[in-house]
Amino acid sequence: MDPNRIIQALKGTIDPNLRLAAENELNQSYKIINFAPTLLQIIVSEQVEFPVRQAAAIYLKNMVSQYWQDREPSVGEVVFPFNIHENDRQQIRDHIVEGIIRCPESIRAQLTMCLRAIIKHDFPGRWTAIVDKLSMYLQSQNSGTWYGSLLALYQLVKTYEYRKADEREPLLAAMQIFLPRIQQLISQLLSDATIFSVLIQKQVLKIFHALVQTGRLGSIGDQSCNICYIFRTVETLEVDEDDRPELAWWKCKKWTLRIITRLFERYGSPGNVTKEYQEFADFFLKTYAVGIQQVLLKVVDQHRRGQYVTARVLQQCFTYLNQGLSHSLTWKQMKPHMQTICQEVIFPLMCYRDEDERLWQEDPYEYIRMKFNIYDDHSLPATAAQSLLCKAARKRKEILPQMMAFCHKILADPSTDPRSKDGALHCIGALAELLLKKRIYREQMESMLQNYVFPLLNSPMGYLRARSCWVLHCFSPLCFHNELVLRNAVELVRQDLIDDKEMPVKVEAAIALQTLVSNQEQAKMYIRPCIRQVMQELLHVVRETENDDLTNVIQKMICEYNQEMAAIAVDMTQNLAEIFTRVLQSEEYEENEDKTVMALGILSTIDTILTVMEDHKEITQQLEGICLQVIGLVLQKPIIEFYEEILSLAFGLTCQTISPQMWQLLGILYEVFQHDCFDYFTDMMPLLHNYVTVDTDMLLSNPKHLEVIYSMCKKVLTLDAGDDAECHAAKLLEVIILQCRGRGIEQCIPLFVEAVLERLMRGVKSSELRTMCLQVVIAALYYNPALLIQTLDNMHFPHSPQPITAHFINQWINDTEFFLGFHDRKMCIIGLTMLMELPSRPAALERVAGQIIPSILLLFLGLKHMYASRLINKPDLDEDEVNESQNTINHQSSMAAGQGGDNNDNDDEDDYWDEDAFEGTPLEEYSTPLDYDNGEDEYQVFTSALLRIQNSNAAWYQCLMAPLSDDQKKQLQEIYSISQQRRSTAAKGHW
């Protein structure tokens, strides 16, 4: 492979005028043997221009991520997909670590990503040599090899970070070699404050953090206590005031704290660890926890005294102290300092600060985003401080009264700084859950709200109005004894939502109002007269802020006021659709994850409106056009992550009637399904079920409709879609057969049967999928027995002249016990009954004659259990009916255990009668005519058929009945009795 040719092509990719030709050149060359190793040579060569080396590194990274793993051809393909040749892979394995050691930072980042992918696929199987190579470089006297080899080791550890315990063994074995050396390395570098030394220390700490993050420490735990001394030493090192958080010295402290906090949480906290770590936890607590905590208390005190401490280090200090609250040993040391920490460290962090004010004034929308972003929130010192305060108040009895007295003093003093009032309210709101559980505080909360919170809802400071709304949100579950206090709370919050000019206040007011309405029935009544105005304002705030929390508020308000929604549902949906369109078409949509969350929230809210309005046909018709615009926008882009939501919308629009526009959508969805919706078949299922069952006449009026649905099911059953999707596809075919029985779809039956039997021929491990495929064939038997037998006789196994009929019958009989749920058992009983009555019986049926009635009896036992269980769970039953049903279950369980003959060997029966067997299967949500109240009665179908056989064919009847035991005959008699009772009840019009 000519390196110069590749270098020229890579150089061309940097030039816009040459890029297309250069990319074509590379795309024609990358499959040639030795291409990938040549890229690596170019990357490490200092004679090559730096931009070219960077381009080569990116190209190699993409190649490794796509083509390193061995891949097999997809179903139906003959040609093997391209992989990097094994000789090339070996060359890269031999030299990539050296590349990481030698290359500058920006190139090194690409190579470490390559290395991670290689380790993922090749270690330990094809590449145990990496351990020896890294060990050699780490042991080297040449310090220039240390940092790069530590970066490589970090990739090894990160690859195994979240693996299961038994999968981490290769890593733990390797770390027995590495740990002593990296421990020695960091120890000797502690006194060296140069940037090179600190970068190496930071990398060692990152390795150890990834090692202890999850999983099992194993024998590494023996060495981890030795390294605790090092961690403590790192934390005590002084850092210059000018060294700000982005510098490596502070990052060392951050990583050290993350490690010791994780060690304490996961492995060093007696009473909270698994048995294997109990000894380590006791040792850690007694030997290191107190000493480390002493260092961290000093760090916290440095912050209190105004010395610079980075936000992440302070946050980790609080997290460690939080863990120490649970243990008497660490609490004893912490206790004398706790009041000072609460009042002089935690409290100031919970007050409104200069940076908050600056953001509020300069960009209130960013202020809202920051305050509601839970992903950023977890790393803030204020969040960790609040968590520490709440746990201290919960665990240590003296903390809550001290803090409440402190906050009360601040609120009661008229001259108190407004920001301190904000902090006091912040503390009280954070403690709300605990305060509401304690009677002494709970009984004072109404007066606290009235005296200190209500006045601040009209404060000239916007942040105090927002904080007061937040406090009312926190105390919304309070049991109000004075109705006037509740009325005032609701009215003041409503005014802040409607009239306030500052958007952060409106957002907090919206959330507070919704929680008050949801928790207080009277509050719901107070808002009812002005619900239209409230909902319009909520929509306005959502439109302005694009805050996802507010879409949840709107959803909950819609559910609270579903009766009132009819008058405003169309306007609301139109507004939401406009907001959705604006969000999707905004320039920053692709880069901003918050926009995606917001859009999902809007779709969910529209879906809620549809659900609430499902009984208002005229309104649903008006909503349809708006929803179709939204659906069309998603499909047009397309935005796959929204498919689940738009399919739910389409389902909601087809539950009562299906308009011509919704029938057109079926064709569009089919085209989408062919391209990129294959994974969403289960999400399409409720909608497809509606197309089949809601307007069957229209389904059958156009052959294209049925063809589209069958094609989807066939594709799912043919390709490797997974058991869940395949079960849904088979279920839909069964629904079509049962829904269209007697409606002239004879030409479809062979296609449906062939689709599921071909799937069965490929082998099915899941009993659910196996029975679901069988059920389609049973439904075809129910549709037209003669047509099914003809279809089966025309089907053969590959390379076999024998028809598939015998195999189908045997499989059905063998799998009878796996038919669970009401519908499946009922379908199986009716199918076996029709099988018994076939005028021309296949030879295979004669061979299993003795198993047919016992199989049906087993199915009836399951059904009777389910009927009795359903009766017990009906809310309007009296006690006598419940007891009778419970006795039935117990009696039938005894019969099931006894019918096998040997009463001491009932493990199989016990499994069959487990609790899950009495519950319906998820697929039973998709109803068929058999499931309706006027559907066929399986008891009458079976008993009538058996009587007909007895009267018309005594020999066949004897074949069926001969194997029955006395218990089974008794059960059969009970089935006759139940059938007669049902017939009598139906005759009276009550069934």
N, C-alpha and C positions, 0 to 999 in steps of 0.2 A: 504494500500500500504506500503510495507516494505521499509523504507528509506535506510537501510543498503544495500539492494540488488541494489538499484539505485546508491548509492554511489560507490559500487564496480564496477558497469558497467561504471560509469563516470570515475572512476580511470583507468579503462582499456582503455578508448579512448585516454588517454595520452600516453600509452605504445604502441609503434609500433607493438610489438609482440602480443598484446592482442586486438588491435583496432578492427579488423574485428568481432571477437566474441562479443565484448562489444557493438558495434554498432547494431549487430543483436539483442542482448538482449534488448537494448533500443527501437529498432523499433518494437519489439513484445509487449512492455509494454506501449508505449505512449498513446494508445487509452483507457487504463484502467482508470476508474473513480478514481480521487484523485491523478493521476500521476503528473499533472501540479502543483497543490498546494504543493505536496511533494518536487518538484524541488525548489519551492520558499523557503520552510523551510530549505532545504540544503544550499541554497544561503546565507541566513541571519545567519546561525549557525556559530558561531566562533569556535565551537569544530571540524568542518570539515576542512580538509586541504585546503589551499587557491587555489591550482590548480584545485581541484575538484569543489570548489564553482564557479570558473571561467567557467569551462566546463558546469556546470549546468546552469549558467546564459546565456551562448551562446545557449544551447539547448532550454531553455525556450523562449528566444527571437525568435528563428526560429519557435517554435511551435505557439507562439502568432501571428507572422506575417502571418503564413500560415493558421491557424485553428481557429482563434478567430471569424472571421466574419461568420455569418450564410450563408450557401451556399445551393443552390437547385441543384437537379440532372441535368446533361446536357441533351440535346435533345436525346431521345432514351434510356436513362439510367433509371433504376428503383430504384437502391440503392442510398440512400442519402450519399453524401460525408461526411467524418469525420469532426466534429467540436468539440472543447473543450466543455464539458458538462456545462450547465448553473450553476450547483452547484459549479463546479470547478472554473468557471469564477468569481462567486461571492466571493469565498474565496480569489482569487488573487486580486480582486478589494479591498477587505477589508484590505489586508496586504502589497500591493506593495509600497505604499507611505512610510510606516515604513521601508521597505527594502531599499529604496533609501536613507532615512535618515541615516540608520545604517551602510550601506556597504561602503567599501573603493572605491576609484575612479574608478578603472578599471572595477569592478563589477557594480558599479553605472551606468556606461555608457550603459551597456547592459539593465539594468532595466529601464532606462529612455526611451530607444527605445521601450521596451515593453509597457510602459505607454503611449507613443505617439500613438501606434496602438490601444490600448484599448480606449483611449479618442476619437480617430477618429470614432470608431464604436459605442461607448456606451454613449457619452456625447452629449446632456443632457439626452437623453431618459432613459437609464438604470442606469445612474450613476450621479445623481445630488449631491450625498453625497460627492463627491470629493471636492466640494467647501467648505463645512463645515469642512472637515478634514484638508484641507490646511490652512484654516483660523485659526483653533485651533492651529496648530503648529506654524504659523507665529506670533500669539498673545502670545505664550508661553514665560515664563520668562527663559526657558532653551534655551540658544543661540545655543546649539548643534543641535537643530531641524531646525534652520532657513535655512541653506544652502541647505539641501536636499529638504525641502519643496519649496524653490525658484526654484530649478531645476525642480521639478514636475510642478510648476506653469508655468514655461517656456515652458514645453511641451504642456500645455493647450493653451497658447497664440500662439505658433508656429503652432499648428494644424489649427488655424483659420486665420493665417497670410494673406493668399491669397484668402480667401473666399469672395464671393460677399457680398455687404453691408447688405442685408436682412438676410444672413446666419450667420452674426457675432453677432446677437442680444444676444444669450446665453452667449457669451464671454463678451460682453460689460456689461451685467447685473452682471456677476461674478466680473468683474473688479471694479465695484462700491464698492464692499466689500473689495477687495484687495488693491486698489490704496492708500487709506489713510494710511494703515499700512505700505506698502513698502516705501511710501514717508517718513513716520515717521522713518522707519528703517534706510534709507540711510542718513537722516538728523542727526540722533544721532551718526552715525558711521563716519561722515566726518572728525572728529578730531582724529579718531583712525587710525594710520598708520600701524597697524599690518597686517600681510598677511591674517589672518582670516577675518578681517574687510574689507579689500580691495577686497577679493574674493566675499564677499556678495554684496558689492557695485557694482562690475562688473556684477553680476548676475541680480541685480535689473535693471541696465542699459540695459542689453540685453533683458529683459522682455519688458521694455518700448519701445525699438527700434522695436521689433517685432510687438508691438501694433500699432505703428504709421507708419509702413512701407508701408502698403497699406490699402485700404478700407476706412471706415468712422470713425472718432474719436468719434462722438456722444457726450454724456455728459462728456466724458473723457476730451474733450477740455477745460471744465471749470477748471479742476485740472491741466492740462498740463502747464499752465502759472505759477502756483505755483511751479511746479517742475523745471521750467526754472532757477529759482534762484539757485537751487541745481546744475544744470548742469554747470552754470557759476562758481560756487564755486569750483567744481571738476577741471575745466580747469585752475583755478588760483593756485591750489595746486602745490608746488614745488616738483620736483622729483630729487633725487640724480643723479649726473652725471653717476655713475656706474650702475644705474638701467636701463638696456637695454630693448629693445622693447618686449622681450618675457615675461617680468615680469608683474604682475597683475596691478601695479600702472599705467604703460603706457597704458595697455589695458583698464583701466577705462577711461582714457582720450580719447582713440580711440572710445569707444562705446558712450561716452558722445557727442563727435563731430558728430558721425553718426546720433544721435538722433536729435540734434539741427539743423543740416543741413537738415535732412529730414523734420522736422517741418517747417523750413523756406521755403523749396522748395514746399512742398505739401499743407501746411495749413496756412503759415504765410506770403505769398507774395501777397499783394493786386494787383488785376488785373489779377492774374494767378490762382485764386481759384474759386471754384463753389460758388453759392450764399450763401449756408448755412455756409460757412467759411469766408465770407467777414468781418463780425464783428470781428471774432477771428484774422484774418489777420491784420486788422488795429491796433488792440490792441497789437498784437505781435510785429509788426514793430515799433510802437511808444514806447513800454514799454521795450522790451527785445533785439530787433535786434541790436540796436546800442551798447548797453552795452556788449553783447556777442561779437560783432565784435571788440570792443576795446580790449577785452581779446585776441582774435585770432590774431589781429595785433601785439600784444606783443609777441605771440608765434612765428609768422613769423619773427619778428625782432630778437628774440633769435637765430633762425636759421641763420639769416644774420650775426650775430655777432660771429658765430662759436660755439654756445652752442648746445648741443645735443638735437635734436627733432626727434622722430621716423618718419619713412617715411610715415606711414599711418596717423599719426596725422597731418603732414605737408600737405599731400594730401587732407585731409578733411578740413583743414583751407582754402586751395585754392578754394575748392568747395563751401564753405560758402561765401567767398568773391566774387566768381563768381555770386552767387545769389544776393548779395548786390549791384552789379553794376547796376541793373535794377531800383533801387529806389533812389530817390533824397536824402532821409534822410540818408541812409547808404553811398551813394556816397559822400555826403558832408564831412562825417567823413573820408572816405577812400582817397579822392582826394589828400590831401597834401602828402600822403605817396606813391602814386601810381607810381611815376617816380622812386623812390628808390626801390620799390618792383620789378618793371619791370627790372631795370638795375642791381640791386645788389642781387636779390633773384631768379627771373625767369630766367634771362640770364645765370647765372652760372649753373643752372640745365639743361639748353639746350646745354651746352658745352660738348665736349668729355671729359670723366673723367678717373681717374686712373683705376677704376673697369672695364670700357669699354676696355681700353688698355690691361688690364690683360687677360680678356676673349678673346679678338681678337687674342692675341698671343698664348694663351694656347689652345683655342678651338674655332676656327673661325666658325665652324658649329653650335655650341651652341650659339655663338654671333648672328648669323643669325636667329636662332630659337627664341631667346629672343626678337630681334628687330621686328620680324614679328608676334609675338604671341599677338593677340588683347585681348585674355582673361586675360593675365597677365598685359597688358598695362594699363587697366583702373585704377588700384590701384597704379600706379607709380606717385610720386610727379611731375616728369617732364611732364607727360601727363596732369595732372591737371593744372600745371603751364602754359603749352601751351594753354590750353582751356581758362584760365583766361586772358592771353595776347590777344588772338583772340577776345574774347568778349569785353574786354576793348577797343581794337582798333576799334571795330565795333560800340560800344555804346557811347563812350566818345571821342569827336573829337580831343582832344589834345594829346591823347596817340599815335596814329599812326605816326604823324610827329616827335614826340619826339623819338620814338623807331627807326624809319627809319634813323634819323640823327645819333643816337647812333651807329647803325649797320654800316652805311656808313663810319663813322669815323674809326671804327675798320678795315673794309675791305681796306680802302684807305691807311692805315698806313703800310708801308712795314715791320716795326719792330714788328708788332703785333704778339703775341703768336699764333701759328697755332690752338690751341684749342679754342681760342677766335674767330678766323675766322670761325671755325666750328659752334660755337654758334650763330654768326651773320647770317650765311647762314641758320642755322636751324630756327631762328626767321623769316627771310625773306620768306623762303619757307612755313612756317606755316601760314604766312599772305598772301600767294599768291592769294587766291580766292578774298580777299578784295582788294588787290593792283590792280588786273586785272580789277576791276569794276571802279576804279578811274583813270580818264584820266591823271591827273598830274603824277601819278606813272607809269601807263601803258606805256606811251610814253618814259619812261626812262629805261624800263626793258631790251630792246635789248642791250643797251650800258652797263647796269649793268652785264648782262650775259657775254658779250664780255670782259669786263675789269676785272671782279672779279671771274667769275665762270670758264670760259674756261681755264685760266692759271692753275687753281687748279685741272683740270682733268688730268694734267700731274704731279701733286705734288708727291714728294717722300713719303709723308704720305698717307697710304692707306685710312685712315678714311676721309681725305679731298677729295680724289678722289670719294669715295662712297657718301659723302655729296653733292658734286657738281653734280653727276648724279641724286641724289634725288631732288635737286633744279630744274634741267631741267625737271624732271618728273612733279614737281609742276607747272611749267610755260609752260608746253606743249600746253595748249590752246591759248597761246599768239599769236596775229596776227603779224607775222613777216613782217616788211616792207623791210628789206634787205635780199634778198635770200641767200646771202653769209653767213650771220650769222646763218641762219637755217641749211645750208649745213654743216657748221663747227660744229654746235651742234650735228647733226646726226653722222658725221664722228668721232668726238671725243668719243661719247658714244659707237659707234660701235667698235672702237679700244679698249676701256676699256672692252667691253664684250669679244672680241676675244683674246686680247693679255695680259690682266692683269693677274698677277699670284695669286692675293689674291681673294678668293671666295666671301667675302662680297661686294667687288667692282663689281664683275661680276653680282651679284644678283641685285644690284641697277642699274647697266647699262642695264640689260635686261629689267627691268620694265620701265626705262626711254625711251629706244628705242621703246618699244611697244606703250607707250603713245604718243610719237612724231609721230609715223607712223599712229596711229589712229586719231590724231587731225590735222595732217598736210599732205595734199595731196602730196605736193612736197617731203616731207620726205619719203613717201611711194615709190616714184619713185627713190629716191637716193639709197634705200636699195635693190630694185628689182634685180639688177645684182648680188648681193652677198647673196641672200636669202637662198640658200642651206647652205652656210657656217654659216650664222646666226642661222638657225634652228638647225643645228648640234651642235653648241655651246650651244644653249638653252637646248637641250637634255642632253648634258654633264653636265651642271650646275644642271639640275633637278636630274640627276642620282647621282651626288655628294652630293647635299644638301637635297634632298627630301623635297623641299619647295613648299607648295601648291600654293602660290602666282604665282610661275613660271609656273605651269600647266595652270593657267588662262592666263598668258602671251602667252604661246604657242597656246592655243585655239584662242585667239584674232588674233594672227599673221596668223594662218591658215585661218581664215575668211577674213583677209585683202588680203592675197595672194593666194586665192583659185585656180586661174588659174595656178600658179607656183607649186602648191602642187602635181600635178600629177606625176612629175618626182621623188619626194622624199617621197611620201605618204607611200609606202611599208616599206622603211627603217625606217621612223619615227615610224610607228606603231610597227614594230619589236622591236625597241629600247624601246618604251613605255611599251610594253608587258614584256620585260626583267626587266625593272625597277619595274613594278607591281609585278612580281613574286618574285623579291628580297625583296620588302617591305613586302609582305605577309609571306615570309618564314623566316624573321628576328626574332631573339629570343625575341626582345622587342615589337613585334607587338601587343600582347595581352594587354600589360600594357600601351602602348603609344598611346593616342588618336590622336596625330598628324599624326601617321602612317595611321590611318583609313582615315583621311581627305585627306592625300596625295594620297592614293589608289583611293579614290572616284574621285579626280581630274584627275588622269590618265585615269580612265574609261571614264570620261566625255570628255577628249581630244580625245581618240580613237573614241568615238561616233561622235565627231565633224568632224574628218577626214573622217569617213564613209559617213556622210551627204554631205560633200563637194565633195566627189568622187562618188556620187550616179549615175551620168551620164556616168561614165567611167567603163563600164562593166568588162573589163579585169582586171583593178586594183582592183575592188571590189572582184573579184574572188580570187585574190592573198591575199587580206586582210582577206578573210573568214577563212583560215586556222589559221592565227595568232589570230584572235578574238575567234575562237573556243577553242584554248588553254587557253585563259584567262577565257572564260565562264566555261570550264571544271574545271579549278583550283578553281573557286568560288564555284561551285556546289559540288566539291569533299570534300572541307574542312568541312562542308559548311559554308559560311559566308552570313547569311541572309540579313544583312544590305546592301549588294551589289546586291541583286536580281533585284531591280528596274533598275540599270544601265546595268546589263548583258542582261536583257530582252530587253532593248532599243537597245543594240548592235545586238541582234538576229533579232529584227525588221528591223534594217538597212540592214541586210544581206539577207532579204527575200522580199524586195520591188520590185525587178525586176524579178528575177528568184529564184527558191528554189532548191538547190542542194540536192543530196542524203544524204550528211552529215547533212544538216539542217533538213531533214525529220527525220533522226535518233534522232536529238535533241528533236523533239516533244515527242517521247517516254520517253526520259530522264526527260524532264520537267514534264511529267505526273507523274512519280514516285516521283519526288521532291514535286509536288503539293500535292500528297497524304500525305506526311509527314509533311512538314513545309512551304509550299508555299501558303497555303489556303488564307492568307491575301493579297497575291499579285496577285489575279486573275485580278483585274482591270489593273494592270501593264502588265499582260500577254496578255490582250485583243488585242492591235494592232498587236502583233505577230500572235495570233490565227486567226485574221481577214485576215492576209496575207496568212496563210496556206489555208484558205477557198477560197480566191478570186484570188490569184496570179497564182496558179497552181491547178485549180479545177480537171483537169483530173487525176493528181497524187493523189489528195485527195480521189477520188472515186475509184481509181484502187486498193486500199488496204483498205478493210473494217475496219481494225484496226485504221486507221487515224480518221475516222469519229466517231468511237466508243470512242476513247480517248477524243475527244473534247466534245462529248455529255456527257460523264461521268463527266467531269469537271463542265459543266453547271448544270447538274443534282445535283451534290453535293452542289454547291453554292445555288441552289434554295431550296434544302431540309433542309440544316442546317441554322443556324442563322448567315448569312454572312453580313447582313446589306443591306439597299436599294440600295446603289450604286453598290455593287458587283452583286446583284441579277438583277438589270436593265441591267448590262453589259452581264450577262449570257443569259438573255432572248433575248437581241439584237443579240447576236451571233447565237442563234438558228434561229432567223428570217433571218439573213444574209445567213445562210446555206440553208434554204428553198428557198429563192429567187434566190440565186446563182445557185442552183442545180435544178431549175424548168425544168421539162422535161428530167432530167438526171437519172431517175430510183431510187429515194430514197423513194419510197412509203412505204417501211417497216419502215422507220424512222419517218414518219409523226405522227403516233399515239403516239410514245414515246415522241416526242417533245411537242405535244399538252397536253398529260397527265401531263408532268412535270410542265408546266406553270399553268394549271388549278388546279392542286393539290396545287400549291402555292397560287392561288387566293382563294381556299376554306378555307385556314387557316386564311384568313383575311388580307387585305393590307390597311394601312392607306394612304400611299403615292400615289397620283394620277399618278405620273410618273411611278412607278413600276406597278400599276394596268393597265395603258394603254399599257405599254411595254409587259406585259403578254398577254393582249388581242391582241396585234399586231402580236404575234407569231401565234395565232389561225387564225387571218385574213390572214396572209401569207400562212397558210395551206389551207385556203379557196381558195386563189388565185392559189395555186399549183394544187389542185384537189378538187372541191366542194363536189363531191359525197363521196370521201374518208373522208373528214372532218365531214360531217353530220353523216356518219356511225360511226366514232370515238366518236362523241359527244353523239350519241344515246346509245353507249355502256358504257358510263361513268355515274356514279351516285354519288349523295352526300352520305356521310356515313349515314347508317341507313335510307336510303330512296330509294324506288324502282324507283323514277322518274329520267329519263335521265337529263343530265345537259344542254341540248340544249337550253331550254327556259331561264334558268338563264344566259347563255352566251349571248344570243341575247339581253335580257333586260339590262344586265350590259354594253354591247357595246353601245347601244343607249343612255343610261343615261350618259355615260362617253365621248360622242363625243366631247364635248367642251374642254376636257382636252388633246386632240390630238394636239400638238403644233409642229411647225417646218415644213419645206417643206416635208420631207419624210413621217413623221407620218400622216400629213393631206392627202397627196397623197395616201398613203397606205389605209387609212380609207375610202376615196372616192371610190377607186377601189373596196375595199372589200364590201362596202354597195351596190355598183352597181351590183356586182356578186350575192349578197344576194337577190337583187330585181329579178334577172333573174333565180333563182333556179327553175328548172322544177317541182320539188315537194316541195312545200313550207311547212315548219313546222307550226303548229298552232300558236306558239309564234310569228312567223314573221307576220302572219295575224293580230295579236293583236296590233302590233306596226307600222302597215303600214303607218298610218298618220304622223308618226314622221321621216320616212326615208328621204324623200326629204328635209324637213326643216333642218335636220341634215347635209345633204350633202351641202345645200346652205350655212350654217354657215361655213363649212369647206372651201368652195370655197371663201367666203369672206376673211377668214384668208389667204388663198393662194394668192389672188389677192393683198392684202396688202403687202405680203412678196415679190412677184414679183416686185411690184412698188418700195418698199424700196430697194431691191437689185439693181434696175435700177438706183435709185438716187445715190447710193454709188459707182457706177462704175466710175473709174477715167477718162475715155475717153468720157464722155457724154457732149453734149453741153447744154446750159442753157435752151433752149426750151424743151428738153426731160426731164430735171429735173423738170421743172415747171409742165409739163403734168403729170409726175408720182406723184408729190406731190398733184396735184388736184385729181388724182384718189384715193389716200389714204384718203383725206378729204371727198370725195364724198362717198366712200364705208363706212367710219365710220358713216356718216350721215344715210346711208341706214341701217346699223346694228342697230343704235339707233332707227330707225323708224319701223323696222319690228316687234317689239314686240307689237305694238298697242298702248300702253300708253307711250307717249313720256316723261312723267315726272318721270318715274321709271326705270332708265337705269343704276343703280349701277352695276348690273351683267355684262351688256354689256361693261360698262366702264372698268371693271376689265379685261374682255376678250380682249379688244383692248389696253391693256397697252403696253408699249414700248417693253417689253420682248417678247410679242407674235409675234413680227415681226422678231425675231432672231431665228436662227436654234438652236436645242438642241445639247448638247455636243455629244450625241450618234450618231448624224447624220454624224460625222466624219467617221463612219464606213459605207462606201458606199455599195450599192447593184445595180444590173442591172437596177432597177427602177429609179435610180438617174442619170444614164448616159444620155448624150445628145440624144442618140437614144432609150432611154427607153420609155415605154408606156406613151402616153399623156392622163392625167386624164380627161381633157375636152372632148376629142374625145371618150374615153371609156364610160364616163357617158352619153353623148348626144346620141351616137349611140345605147346604151342599152335602153335608154328611148324611142327612136323612134321605136325600135324593139318591145318593150312592147306595145306601143300605137297601132301598126299595128297587133299584134298577140293576145293580151288579153286586150280588152277594159275595162272589169270590174276591173281587177287588176290595170290597168292604172288609172282608176277613183278613186280607193281606195288610190292610192299614191298621186294623185293631189288634191283631194277634200279639204284638210285642208289649202291649200296655200292661203295667203293673197295677195292683189293686189301688194304690194311691193315685195313679194316673187316671184310672177309670173313675175314681171318686171326683177328681178334679174335672174330668170331662162332664160328669153329671152336673157339677156346679155351674159349668159354662152353659149347659142347656137351661138351667134354672135362671141364670142371669139374662140369657137371651129372651126367655119367655117374659121375664119382668120388663125388659126394655120394650118388647113388642107391645105389651099391655099399656105401658106408660106412653108410648108413641101413639097408640090408638086413642088415648084420652087427650092427646094434644099437648102433653107436658114434656115430652122428650126433645 
